[in-house]
Amino acid sequence: MKKLVLAAALGIGILLALPSCEDDAGDGCMYCYIRVTDVDGTVLDEGTPEEYCGADLDDIDGDYTTDAEGNTSEWICDAAYKK
């Protein structure tokens, strides 16, 4: 019986020592939104910041495109930015 209690206590101790996924939820994440500007740099539209993490953040951070009219759509990311 003592071995069972000791094993259970040891198991619970190990589980408590392991890091939780929720503890790291904000690490490596940023708030990003799209900003559209015209040829002169005038802001035409800005999206609502949303949180992006990991591979999703890597895919968009600093990415931009320019259309035929010269309007530029650019992803703006900031670790603490909330609009």
Backbone hydrogen bonds in HBPLUS format (Angstrom, degrees):
<---DONOR---> <-ACCEPTOR-->    atom                        ^
c    i                          cat <-CA-CA->   ^        H-A-AA   ^      H-
h    n   atom  resd res      DA  || num        DHA   H-A  angle D-A-AA Bond
n    s   type  num  typ     dist DA aas  dist angle  dist       angle   num
A0005-VAL N   A0001-MET O   3.07 MM   4  6.40 161.5  2.11 153.3 157.4     1
A0006-LEU N   A0002-LYS O   2.90 MM   4  6.04 160.1  1.94 146.7 152.9     2
A0007-ALA N   A0003-LYS O   2.84 MM   4  5.96 158.0  1.89 145.3 151.6     3
A0008-ALA N   A0004-LEU O   2.94 MM   4  6.10 157.9  1.99 145.9 151.9     4
A0009-ALA N   A0005-VAL O   2.91 MM   4  6.10 161.3  1.95 149.3 154.4     5
A0010-LEU N   A0006-LEU O   2.90 MM   4  6.07 157.7  1.95 147.4 153.9     6
A0011-GLY N   A0007-ALA O   2.89 MM   4  6.07 157.6  1.94 147.1 153.2     7
A0012-ILE N   A0008-ALA O   2.94 MM   4  6.16 161.3  1.98 151.2 155.8     8
A0013-GLY N   A0009-ALA O   2.94 MM   4  6.09 156.5  2.00 144.8 151.8     9
A0014-ILE N   A0010-LEU O   2.98 MM   4  6.24 153.4  2.05 148.1 154.5    10
A0015-LEU N   A0011-GLY O   3.03 MM   4  6.29 161.3  2.07 148.5 153.5    11
A0016-LEU N   A0012-ILE O   2.96 MM   4  6.19 154.1  2.03 149.9 156.7    12
A0017-ALA N   A0013-GLY O   3.09 MM   4  6.24 136.9  2.28 138.0 149.1    13
A0017-ALA N   A0014-ILE O   3.14 MM   3  5.09 127.5  2.43  94.0 107.9    14
A0018-LEU N   A0014-ILE O   3.22 MM   4  6.49 131.8  2.47 145.3 156.4    15
A0023-ASP N   A0020-SER O   3.21 MM   3  5.32 134.5  2.43  97.5 108.8    16
A0024-ASP N   A0021-CYS O   3.19 MM   3  5.59 137.5  2.38 106.1 116.0    17
A0025-ALA N   A0022-GLU O   3.28 MM   3  5.06 168.8  2.29 104.2 106.7    18
A0027-ASP N   A0024-ASP O   3.07 MM   3  5.28 144.8  2.20 107.5 118.0    19
A0030-MET N   A0052-TYR O   2.94 MM  22  5.56 159.4  1.98 158.5 164.2    20
A0052-TYR N   A0030-MET O   2.83 MM  22  5.56 163.6  1.85 165.6 169.9    21
A0031-TYR N   A0078-ASP O   2.88 MM  47  5.42 164.7  1.90 147.5 145.5    22
A0078-ASP N   A0031-TYR O   2.93 MM  47  5.42 152.3  2.01 143.8 152.1    23
A0032-CYS N   A0050-GLU O   2.86 MM  18  5.51 163.3  1.88 154.0 151.6    24
A0050-GLU N   A0032-CYS O   2.96 MM  18  5.51 154.7  2.02 142.5 146.1    25
A0033-TYR N   A0076-ILE O   2.95 MM  43  5.46 148.4  2.05 145.7 155.4    26
A0076-ILE N   A0033-TYR O   2.83 MM  43  5.46 170.3  1.84 167.0 169.9    27
A0047-GLY N   A0034-ILE O   2.75 MM  13  5.09 158.0  1.79 152.8 159.6    28
A0035-ARG N   A0074-GLU O   2.83 MM  39  5.31 162.0  1.86 152.4 158.1    29
A0074-GLU N   A0035-ARG O   2.89 MM  39  5.31 163.6  1.91 147.8 152.9    30
A0036-VAL N   A0045-ASP O   2.80 MM   9  5.12 170.9  1.81 156.1 157.8    31
A0044-LEU N   A0036-VAL O   2.66 MM   8  5.45 160.2  1.70 150.4 157.1    32
A0045-ASP N   A0036-VAL O   3.31 MM   9  5.12 155.0  2.37 134.8 136.2    33
A0037-THR N   A0072-THR O   2.86 MM  35  5.27 156.4  1.92 147.4 154.2    34
A0072-THR N   A0037-THR O   2.77 MM  35  5.27 153.5  1.84 150.6 159.1    35
A0038-ASP N   A0042-THR O   2.95 MM   4  5.48 151.1  2.03 143.8 151.1    36
A0041-GLY N   A0038-ASP O   2.97 MM   3  5.27 160.5  2.01 112.5 118.7    37
A0057-LEU N   A0053-CYS O   3.30 MM   4  4.92 155.0  2.36 103.2 107.3    38
A0058-ASP N   A0054-GLY O   3.00 MM   4  6.34 159.4  2.04 151.0 157.5    39
A0059-ASP N   A0055-ALA O   2.96 MM   4  6.13 146.7  2.08 145.5 153.2    40
A0060-ILE N   A0057-LEU O   3.19 MM   3  5.50 135.6  2.40 104.2 115.1    41
A0061-ASP N   A0057-LEU O   2.92 MM   4  5.73 165.3  1.95 166.4 168.8    42
A0063-ASP N   A0060-ILE O   2.87 MM   3  5.21 167.7  1.89 136.3 137.2    43
A0075-TRP N   A0063-ASP O   2.95 MM  12  5.65 166.4  1.97 172.9 176.3    44
A0065-THR N   A0073-SER O   2.87 MM   8  5.33 149.2  1.97 145.5 155.8    45
A0073-SER N   A0065-THR O   2.82 MM   8  5.33 157.9  1.87 156.6 164.0    46
A0067-ASP N   A0071-ASN O   2.91 MM   4  5.55 158.4  1.96 157.3 161.4    47
A0070-GLY N   A0067-ASP O   3.04 MM   3  5.40 161.7  2.07 113.1 118.8    48
